[in-house]
Amino acid sequence: MPNLGLASGGKASFTEVVFDMPHRIPGSKTGSNSRHLSGKPIQYYRPRGSAEVQHLVDEGFQAFNAGRLSEACHVFSDKMLSPAHDTTIGLTIAGAMTPAGLGGCVIELMERGFVDFVISTGANLYHDLHYALNFTLHRGSPFLDDVELYEDEVIRIYDVLFPANVLLETDAYVRDFLLRSNLNRPISSADFHYRLGLDLLERNPDCVNYSVVAKAASLGVPLYTSSPGDSSIGMNIAYHALIEEGGFSIDPNQDVNEVCAIILAAEKNGCLILGGGSPKNFYLQGQPTLWEVYGIQKGGNDYFIQITTDQAVWGGLSGATPGEAVSWGKINPNVLSDTVVVYSDSTIAFPLFCEYAISAKPEHRDRKALVHERTALVAELKRQALAIRKSKGT
């Protein structure tokens, strides 16, 4: 296993290890993959608030999806971030946003108090660990020979390239963390990612500036994943369960109840959805869980912003509109004017959206640090649910 300690300069240090990759052609051990990795390193982009972008959005984005992006920027900045509304804002992330360097936008929103909790694919959080552990992802081309990449042990995510060893050493870190943590009971994914983030910070304090997982832990922002087994983190947890025979697991029941409890406690609820998929549904199902299962009438979300390339005509959740969500009790029917769908690539629209929000609202919002409130919030959810059950005599 690689040495996962700190170097003298405070950076995570990894002893070079040659891994035999099962079922792979070995390839050259002398660095032949370097021919594919000459592109610039991908770094997390941190928006700072651009007056030029704000002017462009306000004056130039007037119609079609440019107009929808302008509308989304105003709903977020003027309403969701307004102190008078005290909106609890959930961010959902699908699509390869962290490999593309957009984890920096998430970090900036969390730091400014613009996002109170996150529901992400596990893959985005796993690839975020590469940055935290000081590995390098490179800009590349989507038109390379994938058989050649396979033979040279290079991984491709569209036009993002990195050595296969990055996966192996990140996996080794996750398994090492699981052993050292001595976890032997089911916990929520927010609890797991909080502990993982604290471990990253202990090993490399500087990564708070370039890791979503580390920054969330430092700020008390809960990070949930809607399908824990559907990522390399989940794969390594499965390995740990089988080989180490411990009692640790990610408990989806705790995730469902914690997210419902956060939604229930909010004065107003608002979501910013990147892509769609399972994270989108996991957030939006919170309202039906409250009224349909627990019998608690919350009334639906007050604000809804989605950036997606999907459409309703294909029947999938990613393309489902906020109007359709009204029929499920997911969206308050009285606030459809505060719901916006921007049909655009998130890697284009999201950085512009963040630049606008920071320019329009340069002051920080009070952080809710919900990761520390989860136990109390779930207890209140249970209290209300039991009271309703008692009132019905069931």
C-alpha positions as CSV (number, residue, x, y, z in Angstrom):
1,M,0.0,0.0,0.0
2,P,1.3,3.5,-0.8
3,N,2.7,5.7,2.0
4,L,-0.2,8.1,2.6
5,G,1.5,10.4,5.1
6,L,2.5,14.1,4.8
7,A,5.6,15.4,3.3
8,S,7.6,18.1,5.0
9,G,5.9,20.8,2.9
10,G,2.4,19.9,4.1
11,K,1.5,18.2,0.8
12,A,0.2,14.6,0.7
13,S,3.1,12.4,-0.2
14,F,2.8,9.1,-1.9
15,T,5.6,6.6,-2.3
16,E,5.8,5.5,-5.9
17,V,4.2,2.0,-6.2
18,V,3.9,-0.1,-9.4
19,F,0.5,-1.8,-9.4
20,D,-0.2,-4.8,-11.5
21,M,-3.6,-4.1,-13.0
22,P,-5.7,-7.3,-13.3
23,H,-7.0,-8.0,-16.8
24,R,-5.0,-5.2,-18.3
25,I,-2.2,-5.3,-20.8
26,P,0.7,-4.2,-18.7
27,G,2.0,-1.5,-21.0
28,S,5.3,0.2,-20.5
29,K,6.6,0.9,-17.0
30,T,8.9,3.7,-18.4
31,G,6.2,6.3,-18.8
32,S,4.8,5.8,-22.3
33,N,1.5,7.2,-21.1
34,S,3.2,10.6,-20.9
35,R,2.5,11.2,-24.6
36,H,-1.2,11.4,-23.7
37,L,-0.7,13.5,-20.6
38,S,0.9,16.6,-22.1
39,G,-2.2,18.7,-21.8
40,K,-2.5,21.4,-19.2
41,P,-3.4,20.2,-15.6
42,I,-7.1,20.7,-14.8
43,Q,-7.4,22.9,-11.7
44,Y,-10.4,23.8,-9.7
45,Y,-11.9,27.1,-11.0
46,R,-12.9,29.5,-8.2
47,P,-15.3,32.2,-9.3
48,R,-14.7,35.6,-7.7
49,G,-17.7,37.6,-9.0
50,S,-17.3,39.2,-12.4
51,A,-19.1,42.5,-13.1
52,E,-18.5,41.8,-16.8
53,V,-20.4,38.5,-16.6
54,Q,-23.2,40.2,-14.6
55,H,-23.5,42.9,-17.2
56,L,-23.5,40.2,-20.0
57,V,-26.2,38.2,-18.3
58,D,-28.4,41.2,-17.5
59,E,-28.0,43.0,-20.8
60,G,-27.1,40.4,-23.4
61,F,-28.8,37.2,-22.3
62,Q,-32.3,38.3,-23.3
63,A,-34.1,35.3,-24.9
64,F,-34.2,31.5,-25.3
65,N,-31.9,29.7,-23.0
66,A,-29.7,32.7,-22.5
67,G,-32.8,34.3,-21.2
68,R,-33.5,31.3,-18.9
69,L,-30.0,31.5,-17.5
70,S,-30.5,35.2,-16.7
71,E,-33.8,34.4,-15.1
72,A,-32.2,31.6,-13.0
73,C,-29.5,34.0,-11.9
74,H,-32.1,36.5,-10.7
75,V,-34.2,33.9,-8.9
76,F,-31.1,32.7,-7.0
77,S,-29.5,36.1,-6.2
78,D,-32.6,38.2,-5.6
79,K,-34.8,35.6,-3.9
80,M,-33.1,32.4,-2.7
81,L,-30.1,34.3,-1.2
82,S,-32.3,37.1,0.3
83,P,-31.9,37.1,4.1
84,A,-35.6,37.9,4.3
85,H,-36.5,34.5,2.9
86,D,-34.0,32.4,4.9
87,T,-34.0,29.7,2.2
88,T,-32.3,26.4,2.9
89,I,-30.5,25.7,-0.4
90,G,-29.7,22.2,-1.6
91,L,-27.3,21.6,-4.5
92,T,-27.5,18.4,-6.5
93,I,-24.7,17.3,-8.8
94,A,-24.8,14.8,-11.7
95,G,-22.4,14.6,-14.6
96,A,-18.6,14.7,-14.4
97,M,-18.3,18.2,-12.8
98,T,-15.3,17.6,-10.5
99,P,-13.1,16.0,-13.2
100,A,-13.9,19.1,-15.3
101,G,-12.5,21.3,-12.6
102,L,-15.9,22.8,-11.5
103,G,-15.5,21.6,-7.9
104,G,-14.1,25.1,-7.3
105,C,-17.5,26.6,-8.0
106,V,-19.0,24.3,-5.4
107,I,-16.3,25.2,-2.9
108,E,-16.9,28.9,-3.4
109,L,-20.7,28.6,-3.0
110,M,-20.3,26.6,0.2
111,E,-17.7,29.0,1.6
112,R,-20.1,32.0,1.0
113,G,-23.0,30.2,2.6
114,F,-24.8,30.0,-0.8
115,V,-25.3,26.2,-0.5
116,D,-26.4,24.5,2.7
117,F,-26.2,20.9,1.7
118,V,-25.2,18.8,-1.3
119,I,-26.5,15.6,-2.9
120,S,-24.0,14.3,-5.5
121,T,-23.2,11.3,-7.5
122,G,-20.6,9.3,-5.7
123,A,-18.3,9.6,-8.7
124,N,-18.0,13.3,-8.3
125,L,-16.9,13.0,-4.7
126,Y,-14.5,10.2,-5.6
127,H,-12.9,12.2,-8.3
128,D,-12.7,15.1,-5.9
129,L,-10.3,13.0,-3.8
130,H,-7.8,13.0,-6.7
131,Y,-7.4,16.8,-6.2
132,A,-7.2,16.4,-2.4
133,L,-4.5,13.8,-2.7
134,N,-2.5,16.1,-5.1
135,F,-2.9,13.9,-8.2
136,T,-3.1,15.6,-11.6
137,L,-5.9,15.3,-14.2
138,H,-5.1,16.7,-17.7
139,R,-6.9,18.4,-20.5
140,G,-7.0,16.1,-23.5
141,S,-9.0,15.2,-26.6
142,P,-12.2,13.2,-26.9
143,F,-11.0,11.8,-30.2
144,L,-8.1,9.6,-29.0
145,D,-7.7,5.9,-29.7
146,D,-9.2,4.3,-26.6
147,V,-7.5,0.9,-27.2
148,E,-4.2,2.7,-27.2
149,L,-5.2,4.5,-24.0
150,Y,-6.1,1.2,-22.4
151,E,-2.8,-0.3,-23.3
152,D,-0.9,2.7,-22.0
153,E,-3.0,2.7,-18.7
154,V,-4.6,6.1,-19.3
155,I,-8.2,6.7,-18.2
156,R,-10.4,9.0,-20.3
157,I,-13.5,10.9,-19.1
158,Y,-14.5,12.5,-22.5
159,D,-11.6,14.9,-22.8
160,V,-10.1,14.5,-19.3
161,L,-7.1,12.2,-19.1
162,F,-5.2,10.8,-16.1
163,P,-3.0,7.7,-15.3
164,A,-4.8,4.6,-14.1
165,N,-2.6,4.7,-11.0
166,V,-4.6,7.7,-9.8
167,L,-7.5,5.3,-9.4
168,L,-5.5,2.7,-7.7
169,E,-3.8,5.0,-5.2
170,T,-7.1,6.9,-4.5
171,D,-8.7,3.5,-3.8
172,A,-5.8,2.6,-1.5
173,Y,-6.4,5.8,0.4
174,V,-10.1,5.1,0.8
175,R,-9.4,1.5,2.1
176,D,-6.7,2.8,4.4
177,F,-9.1,5.4,5.8
178,L,-11.8,2.7,6.4
179,L,-9.3,0.6,8.4
180,R,-8.0,3.5,10.5
181,S,-11.5,4.9,11.2
182,N,-12.6,1.7,13.0
183,L,-16.1,2.3,11.8
184,N,-18.2,-0.8,12.7
185,R,-21.8,0.4,12.3
186,P,-24.1,1.8,9.6
187,I,-23.9,5.6,9.2
188,S,-25.3,8.2,6.7
189,S,-23.3,9.2,3.7
190,A,-23.1,12.7,5.2
191,D,-21.5,11.3,8.3
192,F,-19.1,9.3,6.2
193,H,-18.0,12.2,4.0
194,Y,-17.7,14.4,7.0
195,R,-15.3,12.0,8.6
196,L,-13.4,11.5,5.3
197,G,-13.1,15.2,4.9
198,L,-11.7,15.7,8.4
199,D,-9.1,13.0,7.6
200,L,-8.1,14.7,4.4
201,L,-7.7,18.0,6.3
202,E,-5.6,16.3,9.0
203,R,-3.2,14.9,6.4
204,N,-3.1,17.9,4.1
205,P,-4.6,21.1,5.5
206,D,-4.0,23.0,2.3
207,C,-6.5,20.8,0.4
208,V,-9.3,22.8,2.1
209,N,-8.8,25.1,-0.9
210,Y,-9.1,22.5,-3.6
211,S,-11.3,19.7,-2.4
212,V,-15.1,19.7,-2.1
213,V,-15.1,16.9,0.5
214,A,-12.5,18.7,2.7
215,K,-14.1,22.1,2.4
216,A,-17.6,20.7,3.2
217,A,-16.2,19.1,6.4
218,S,-14.5,22.3,7.5
219,L,-17.7,24.3,7.0
220,G,-20.2,21.7,8.3
221,V,-22.0,21.2,5.0
222,P,-23.5,17.8,4.6
223,L,-22.5,15.8,1.5
224,Y,-25.0,13.1,0.6
225,T,-24.7,10.6,-2.3
226,S,-28.0,9.2,-3.5
227,S,-26.6,5.8,-4.7
228,P,-23.6,5.0,-2.5
229,G,-22.7,1.8,-4.3
230,D,-22.6,3.4,-7.7
231,S,-19.0,4.8,-7.4
232,S,-15.5,3.8,-6.6
233,I,-16.0,4.9,-3.0
234,G,-18.8,2.5,-2.7
235,M,-16.8,-0.2,-4.5
236,N,-14.1,0.2,-1.9
237,I,-16.6,0.1,1.0
238,A,-18.0,-3.2,-0.5
239,Y,-14.4,-4.6,-0.6
240,H,-13.9,-3.5,3.1
241,A,-17.2,-5.2,4.1
242,L,-16.3,-8.5,2.3
243,I,-12.6,-8.8,3.2
244,E,-12.4,-7.1,6.6
245,E,-15.8,-8.4,7.6
246,G,-16.7,-5.3,9.6
247,G,-20.1,-3.9,10.4
248,F,-19.7,-0.6,8.6
249,S,-22.0,0.4,5.7
250,I,-23.7,3.5,4.3
251,D,-27.3,3.4,5.5
252,P,-29.7,4.9,2.9
253,N,-32.5,5.0,5.5
254,Q,-30.5,7.5,7.5
255,D,-29.8,9.5,4.3
256,V,-33.6,9.6,3.5
257,N,-34.5,10.7,7.0
258,E,-31.8,13.3,7.3
259,V,-32.6,15.0,4.0
260,C,-36.3,15.0,4.9
261,A,-35.5,16.4,8.3
262,I,-33.5,19.2,6.7
263,I,-36.3,20.0,4.3
264,L,-38.9,19.9,7.1
265,A,-36.9,22.3,9.3
266,A,-36.4,24.9,6.6
267,E,-38.3,28.2,6.5
268,K,-38.2,28.0,2.7
269,N,-36.7,25.3,0.5
270,G,-34.8,25.9,-2.7
271,C,-32.7,23.7,-5.0
272,L,-30.0,24.2,-7.6
273,I,-29.9,21.1,-9.8
274,L,-26.9,20.4,-12.1
275,G,-27.8,17.7,-14.7
276,G,-30.5,15.6,-13.0
277,G,-30.4,11.9,-12.4
278,S,-30.5,10.2,-9.0
279,P,-29.3,13.3,-7.0
280,K,-32.2,15.4,-8.4
281,N,-34.8,12.8,-7.4
282,F,-33.2,12.2,-4.0
283,Y,-33.7,15.8,-3.2
284,L,-37.1,16.3,-4.7
285,Q,-38.5,13.1,-3.1
286,G,-38.1,14.7,0.3
287,Q,-41.4,16.5,-0.1
288,P,-43.5,13.4,-1.1
289,T,-41.8,11.5,1.7
290,L,-43.0,14.0,4.2
291,W,-46.7,14.2,3.0
292,E,-47.1,10.7,1.5
293,V,-45.2,8.6,4.0
294,Y,-45.0,10.6,7.2
295,G,-48.3,12.5,6.8
296,I,-46.5,15.9,7.3
297,Q,-47.7,18.6,5.0
298,K,-44.8,20.9,4.0
299,G,-46.3,22.3,0.8
300,G,-43.5,21.7,-1.7
301,N,-40.3,23.4,-2.7
302,D,-40.4,27.2,-3.0
303,Y,-37.6,27.6,-5.5
304,F,-36.3,25.4,-8.3
305,I,-33.4,25.9,-10.7
306,Q,-32.1,23.2,-13.0
307,I,-29.4,23.3,-15.6
308,T,-29.7,20.3,-17.9
309,T,-29.5,19.0,-21.5
310,D,-32.3,16.5,-21.0
311,Q,-35.9,17.0,-22.1
312,A,-39.3,15.9,-20.8
313,V,-40.2,14.0,-24.0
314,W,-37.9,11.1,-23.1
315,G,-39.8,10.3,-19.9
316,G,-36.7,10.3,-17.6
317,L,-36.5,12.1,-14.3
318,S,-33.6,14.3,-15.5
319,G,-35.9,16.0,-18.0
320,A,-39.0,16.2,-15.9
321,T,-40.2,19.7,-15.5
322,P,-41.1,21.6,-12.3
323,G,-44.7,21.7,-13.6
324,E,-44.8,17.9,-13.6
325,A,-43.2,18.0,-10.1
326,V,-46.3,19.9,-8.8
327,S,-48.4,16.9,-9.4
328,W,-46.2,14.9,-7.0
329,G,-46.2,17.6,-4.3
330,K,-42.6,18.3,-4.9
331,I,-43.0,21.9,-5.9
332,N,-45.4,24.5,-4.4
333,P,-48.0,25.1,-7.1
334,N,-48.1,28.8,-6.1
335,V,-44.5,29.5,-6.9
336,L,-44.0,28.2,-10.5
337,S,-42.9,31.7,-11.5
338,D,-39.8,31.0,-9.3
339,T,-38.9,27.8,-11.1
340,V,-36.5,27.8,-14.0
341,V,-35.0,25.2,-16.3
342,V,-31.9,26.2,-18.3
343,Y,-31.3,23.9,-21.2
344,S,-27.5,24.1,-21.4
345,D,-24.3,22.2,-20.6
346,S,-23.6,22.6,-16.9
347,T,-19.9,23.1,-17.6
348,I,-20.8,26.2,-19.5
349,A,-23.7,27.6,-17.6
350,F,-22.7,26.8,-14.0
351,P,-19.5,28.9,-13.9
352,L,-21.4,31.9,-15.4
353,F,-24.2,31.4,-12.9
354,C,-21.6,31.4,-10.0
355,E,-19.8,34.5,-11.3
356,Y,-23.1,36.3,-11.5
357,A,-24.3,35.2,-8.0
358,I,-21.0,36.3,-6.4
359,S,-21.0,39.6,-8.2
360,A,-24.6,40.3,-7.4
361,K,-24.3,39.2,-3.8
362,P,-20.7,39.8,-2.7
363,E,-21.5,39.5,1.0
364,H,-21.5,36.1,2.6
365,R,-24.6,34.5,3.9
366,D,-24.8,32.9,7.4
367,R,-23.8,29.3,7.2
368,K,-26.2,26.8,8.7
369,A,-23.5,24.1,9.4
370,L,-26.3,21.4,9.1
371,V,-23.9,18.5,9.5
372,H,-23.9,19.2,13.2
373,E,-27.7,19.6,13.4
374,R,-28.7,16.3,11.8
375,T,-29.4,14.3,15.0
376,A,-31.7,17.1,16.4
377,L,-33.5,17.6,13.1
378,V,-34.2,13.9,12.7
379,A,-35.5,13.7,16.2
380,E,-37.9,16.5,15.4
381,L,-39.0,14.7,12.2
382,K,-39.7,11.6,14.3
383,R,-41.6,13.7,17.0
384,Q,-43.9,15.2,14.4
385,A,-44.5,11.9,12.6
386,L,-45.4,10.1,15.8
387,A,-47.7,12.9,16.8
388,I,-49.6,12.6,13.5
389,R,-49.8,8.8,13.8
390,K,-51.1,9.1,17.3
391,S,-53.7,11.7,16.2
392,K,-54.9,9.2,13.6
393,G,-55.1,6.4,16.1
394,T,-52.7,4.2,14.0
